[in-house]
Amino acid sequence: MTKFTKTLLGAAAGFALVVAAGGASAQAKGEIVIAVAGPITGQYAAFGEQMKRGAEMAIADLNRVGGVNGMKIRLEVGDDACDPKQAVAVANSFVSKKVAFVAGHFCSSSSIPASEVYSEAGILQITPASTNPKLTDDAAAKKWQHVFRTCGRDDVQGTTAANYILKNLAGKKVAILHDKSAYGKGLADEMKKAFNAGKGKEVMYESYNQGDKDFAALVSKMKAAAVDVIYVGGYHTEAGLIVRQSREQGLNALMISGDALVTDEFWKISGPAGQGTLMTFEPDPRKYASAKDVVEKFKAAKYDPEGYTLYTYAAIQVWAQSVNATKSTKTADLAKKMREATYDTVLGKLRFNAKGDRYNPEYVFYVWKDGKYTQM
């Protein structure tokens, strides 16, 4: 019996389950309903697919060993398309469907407004991907207890990028760009804050709109400023176009960005112009011993669990183990436990602080080369 199977069996062990408000209907049906929410459609659908796959595999593995307390788990999937208003609609639909827990959302601009809905309804939320510090900082300020994340935060990620530039690219002319989103602007601002604190000074700080296709004017401005480094706070779709159009105009500046480039879709947009692009992300969980069994199952199913696939799987592991330990699905019980316990997951051992953030998240650099990204 593998360690992974033992963990699942522990989560499925029998106990007297106390169903939270909103969960009684699920118990009556002999099942517990949980949800995953993200951009299932739209330009960021690659990440929604990662989350959906991670959730489906986690639930299948739990159900294979009896579910939780002998009750099977059923998944609801919400498509927010990374739109804040749609995210609120999705959150309200989950409330009406009496879900016990939500793994989501992906975009910080979705997770933040959705968290208000979940707070009112008393639904536990663990995001595998939303990195804006505001999500948990604001929740803590409001004394909410229901918001957690299995990923890191942009104040750590942005500082990692700034320190790299200060150390390895000292004296280079840096442009900082962002897409105005909670994630993109938040990441760019955290990088700028750390860069300025280290005595770096950008030559440009500019915004663009999500969905833009033509960056000729922006590239011309960067070219006139003789920019050497382009730091992008934003998603892979626009970043791929920016680097491609930069090369087409003869601007060979190094592009550096964040974890939203962790998808093969980036290269499909950038093409060879993406060669050498750097990005920050946590160490690749696909290489962890704790993820070995799960990764093998994904690969057997012809799916590469890149990006946030395993972060979503881990969120569901944390929920299942918390329910097992507390013999409850009440958010108050689970949230208290989650701030005390250490969890065995595909990401290794996870612990959460008072705000609901992971202890000691680590960011490293990856480089894009020949259509693939590898850790530096």
C-alpha positions in Angstrom: 0.0 0.0 0.0 1.5 3.3 -1.0 1.7 6.4 1.2 -0.8 8.0 -1.2 -3.3 5.2 -0.8 -3.0 5.4 3.0 -3.7 9.1 2.8 -6.9 8.6 0.8 -8.0 5.8 3.1 -7.5 8.1 6.1 -9.7 10.7 4.5 -12.3 8.1 3.8 -12.4 6.5 7.2 -15.7 6.1 8.8 -17.0 8.7 11.3 -20.2 10.4 12.3 -20.4 13.2 9.8 -21.9 16.6 10.8 -23.1 18.4 7.7 -22.9 22.1 7.6 -25.7 24.5 6.9 -26.3 24.0 3.2 -25.0 20.5 3.3 -28.0 18.6 4.6 -29.5 18.1 1.2 -26.3 16.4 0.0 -26.2 14.1 3.0 -29.8 13.1 2.4 -28.8 12.0 -1.1 -25.9 9.9 0.3 -23.3 12.2 -1.3 -21.3 15.3 -0.5 -21.2 17.9 -3.2 -18.1 20.0 -3.6 -17.1 22.3 -6.5 -14.3 23.6 -8.6 -14.5 27.0 -10.2 -12.3 28.7 -12.8 -12.1 29.8 -16.5 -13.5 26.7 -18.2 -14.1 28.8 -21.3 -12.4 31.9 -22.6 -8.8 32.9 -23.2 -7.6 31.4 -19.9 -9.4 28.1 -20.4 -6.1 26.2 -20.3 -6.0 26.9 -16.6 -9.6 26.0 -16.0 -8.8 22.6 -17.6 -5.9 22.1 -15.2 -8.1 22.8 -12.3 -11.0 20.6 -13.5 -8.6 17.7 -14.2 -7.1 18.0 -10.8 -10.4 18.0 -9.1 -11.8 15.1 -11.1 -8.8 12.9 -10.3 -8.8 13.8 -6.6 -12.5 12.9 -6.3 -12.2 9.7 -8.4 -9.4 8.6 -6.1 -11.4 9.4 -3.0 -14.5 7.7 -4.3 -12.5 4.6 -5.3 -11.7 4.0 -1.6 -15.2 4.7 -0.4 -15.5 8.4 -0.5 -15.8 10.3 2.8 -17.6 8.6 5.7 -19.0 6.0 3.2 -20.6 8.8 1.1 -19.4 9.5 -2.4 -18.3 12.9 -3.5 -19.9 14.6 -6.4 -18.3 17.5 -8.3 -20.0 20.7 -9.6 -18.0 22.7 -12.1 -18.4 26.5 -12.3 -17.2 28.5 -15.3 -16.3 32.1 -14.3 -14.2 32.8 -17.5 -12.0 34.9 -15.1 -14.8 37.6 -15.1 -15.6 39.0 -11.6 -19.3 39.3 -12.2 -19.5 35.8 -13.6 -17.5 34.6 -10.6 -20.2 36.0 -8.3 -22.9 34.3 -10.3 -21.0 31.0 -10.1 -20.6 31.4 -6.4 -24.3 32.1 -5.9 -25.1 29.0 -8.0 -22.9 27.0 -5.7 -24.8 28.3 -2.7 -28.1 27.3 -4.2 -26.7 23.8 -5.0 -25.6 23.5 -1.3 -22.0 22.7 -2.0 -19.9 22.0 1.1 -16.5 23.3 -0.3 -15.1 25.1 -3.3 -11.7 24.6 -4.8 -11.3 27.9 -6.6 -11.2 30.3 -8.2 -8.3 30.7 -10.6 -8.0 34.5 -11.2 -7.6 36.7 -8.2 -10.2 39.0 -9.7 -12.7 36.2 -9.4 -11.6 34.7 -6.1 -11.9 38.0 -4.3 -15.5 38.9 -5.0 -16.6 35.2 -4.8 -15.1 35.0 -1.3 -17.7 37.5 -0.1 -20.5 35.2 -1.3 -18.9 32.2 0.3 -18.4 34.1 3.5 -22.2 34.9 3.7 -23.0 31.3 3.0 -20.4 29.8 5.3 -18.7 27.8 2.5 -15.0 26.9 2.8 -12.9 28.2 -0.1 -9.4 26.9 -1.0 -8.0 28.5 -4.1 -5.2 26.6 -5.9 -4.1 29.6 -7.9 -5.1 33.1 -6.8 -1.9 34.7 -5.6 -3.0 38.3 -4.9 -2.2 39.1 -1.2 -5.5 41.1 -1.0 -7.5 37.8 -1.0 -6.3 36.6 2.4 -5.2 40.0 3.8 -8.8 41.4 3.4 -10.4 38.2 4.7 -8.2 38.4 7.8 -9.0 42.0 8.3 -12.7 41.2 8.2 -12.1 38.2 10.5 -13.3 35.7 8.0 -12.0 32.2 8.6 -13.1 30.5 5.4 -10.4 31.5 2.8 -7.2 29.5 2.1 -4.8 28.9 -0.7 -2.5 26.0 -1.6 -0.4 28.3 -3.8 1.9 31.1 -2.8 1.4 34.9 -2.8 2.6 37.7 -5.2 4.5 39.6 -2.5 6.8 36.6 -2.5 6.7 36.0 -6.2 7.2 39.6 -7.1 10.1 40.0 -4.7 11.8 36.9 -6.2 11.7 38.5 -9.7 12.9 41.8 -8.4 15.8 40.3 -6.6 16.8 38.3 -9.7 16.8 41.5 -11.8 18.7 43.5 -9.2 21.4 40.8 -8.9 21.7 39.5 -12.5 20.6 42.3 -14.6 21.9 45.3 -12.7 21.9 48.5 -14.8 19.6 47.2 -17.5 16.6 49.3 -18.5 13.4 47.7 -17.2 9.9 48.2 -18.3 7.1 47.0 -16.0 3.8 46.2 -17.7 0.5 45.0 -16.3 -3.0 44.1 -17.5 -5.0 46.1 -14.9 -6.3 42.9 -13.3 -6.2 42.0 -9.7 -3.5 39.4 -10.5 -1.6 41.2 -13.1 -1.4 44.7 -11.5 -1.0 43.1 -8.1 2.0 41.1 -9.3 3.6 44.0 -11.2 3.2 46.3 -8.2 4.8 43.8 -5.8 7.7 43.4 -8.2 8.0 47.2 -8.5 7.9 47.7 -4.8 10.7 45.3 -4.2 12.7 46.5 -7.2 12.5 50.1 -6.0 13.3 49.1 -2.5 16.5 47.6 -3.9 17.4 50.9 -5.6 16.2 49.8 -9.0 14.2 52.3 -11.1 12.1 51.2 -14.0 12.2 53.3 -17.2 8.5 52.6 -17.9 5.4 51.5 -15.9 2.6 50.9 -18.4 -0.8 49.1 -18.5 -2.7 47.4 -21.3 -6.1 45.8 -21.5 -6.8 42.1 -21.2 -7.9 40.9 -24.6 -5.7 43.4 -26.5 -4.2 41.9 -29.7 -2.1 44.8 -31.1 0.8 46.0 -29.0 2.6 47.9 -31.8 2.4 51.3 -30.0 3.5 49.8 -26.7 6.4 48.0 -28.3 7.5 51.2 -30.2 7.5 53.1 -26.9 9.7 50.4 -25.3 12.0 50.4 -28.3 12.4 54.2 -28.1 13.3 53.8 -24.4 15.9 51.1 -25.3 14.3 48.7 -22.9 16.4 45.6 -22.0 14.0 43.8 -19.7 10.2 43.6 -20.0 8.5 42.5 -16.8 4.9 41.5 -17.4 2.3 41.2 -14.7 -0.4 39.4 -16.7 -1.5 36.3 -18.4 0.1 34.1 -21.1 -2.2 35.3 -23.9 -1.1 38.9 -24.0 2.5 38.1 -22.8 2.9 35.8 -25.8 1.7 38.5 -28.2 3.9 41.2 -26.6 7.1 39.2 -26.9 6.3 38.1 -30.4 5.5 41.6 -31.6 8.6 42.9 -29.8 10.8 40.5 -31.9 9.0 41.5 -35.1 9.8 45.1 -34.4 13.4 44.3 -33.6 13.2 44.7 -29.8 15.1 41.8 -28.3 14.5 42.6 -24.6 14.3 39.7 -22.2 10.8 39.0 -21.0 10.2 38.0 -17.4 6.8 37.2 -16.0 5.0 35.1 -13.4 3.1 31.9 -12.9 0.4 32.7 -15.4 2.8 31.6 -18.1 2.8 28.1 -16.8 1.0 26.6 -19.7 2.1 25.3 -23.1 -0.4 27.7 -24.6 2.1 30.5 -24.1 4.4 29.0 -26.7 1.6 28.4 -29.1 1.0 32.2 -29.0 4.6 33.4 -28.8 6.2 30.9 -31.1 10.1 31.0 -31.3 9.9 34.6 -30.0 9.3 33.1 -26.6 12.7 31.5 -26.5 14.5 32.5 -23.3 11.5 34.0 -21.6 11.7 33.6 -17.8 8.9 33.1 -15.4 8.5 32.5 -11.7 6.6 29.6 -10.2 7.0 27.2 -7.4 9.2 24.1 -7.8 7.6 21.7 -10.2 5.3 19.4 -8.1 5.3 16.8 -10.8 8.8 15.9 -9.7 7.9 15.4 -6.0 7.9 11.9 -4.5 4.6 12.8 -2.9 3.0 13.2 -6.3 4.5 10.2 -8.0 1.5 7.9 -8.0 -0.9 10.6 -9.0 1.4 11.9 -11.8 1.7 8.4 -13.2 -2.1 8.1 -13.3 -2.4 11.4 -15.2 0.2 10.3 -17.7 -1.5 7.0 -18.2 -4.6 9.0 -19.1 -2.5 10.9 -21.6 -2.6 14.1 -19.6 0.3 16.2 -18.3 -0.6 17.6 -14.9 1.2 20.9 -15.3 0.5 24.2 -13.8 -2.3 24.2 -11.2 -3.5 20.6 -11.7 -1.8 19.3 -8.6 -2.5 22.4 -6.6 -6.2 21.7 -7.1 -5.8 18.1 -6.2 -4.0 19.1 -3.0 -6.8 21.5 -2.1 -9.3 18.6 -2.2 -6.9 16.4 -0.2 -6.7 19.1 2.5 -10.5 19.4 2.6 -10.9 15.6 2.9 -8.3 15.1 5.6 -9.9 18.0 7.5 -13.3 16.5 7.4 -11.9 13.2 8.6 -10.0 14.8 11.5 -13.0 16.9 12.7 -15.8 14.6 11.8 -17.5 17.6 10.4 -18.1 19.6 7.2 -18.8 22.8 9.0 -16.5 25.5 7.8 -15.8 26.8 11.3 -14.6 23.4 12.4 -12.5 22.8 9.3 -11.0 26.3 9.3 -9.9 25.9 12.9 -8.3 22.5 12.1 -6.6 23.8 9.0 -4.8 26.5 11.0 -3.5 23.8 13.4 -2.7 20.7 11.3 -0.1 19.6 8.9 -1.3 17.9 5.7 0.2 15.2 3.6 -0.5 16.1 0.0 0.8 15.8 -3.6 2.6 19.1 -2.9 4.3 17.6 0.1 3.5 18.7 3.7 1.3 21.8 3.8 0.6 24.1 6.8 -1.5 27.2 6.9 -1.0 30.4 8.9 -3.7 32.5 10.6 -4.6 34.2 7.3 -5.0 31.0 5.5 -1.8 31.3 3.5 0.7 28.5 3.1 3.8 28.6 5.3 7.0 29.4 3.5 6.0 29.1 -0.2 9.1 29.1 -2.5 9.3 30.6 -5.9 12.0 29.7 -8.5 12.7 30.6 -12.1 11.8 28.7 -15.2 13.0 29.3 -18.7 11.1 28.7 -22.0 13.2 26.8 -24.6 12.0 25.1 -27.7 8.4 25.0 -26.7 8.9 23.8 -23.2 9.6 25.3 -19.8 12.2 23.9 -17.5 13.3 25.0 -14.0 16.6 26.9 -14.0 
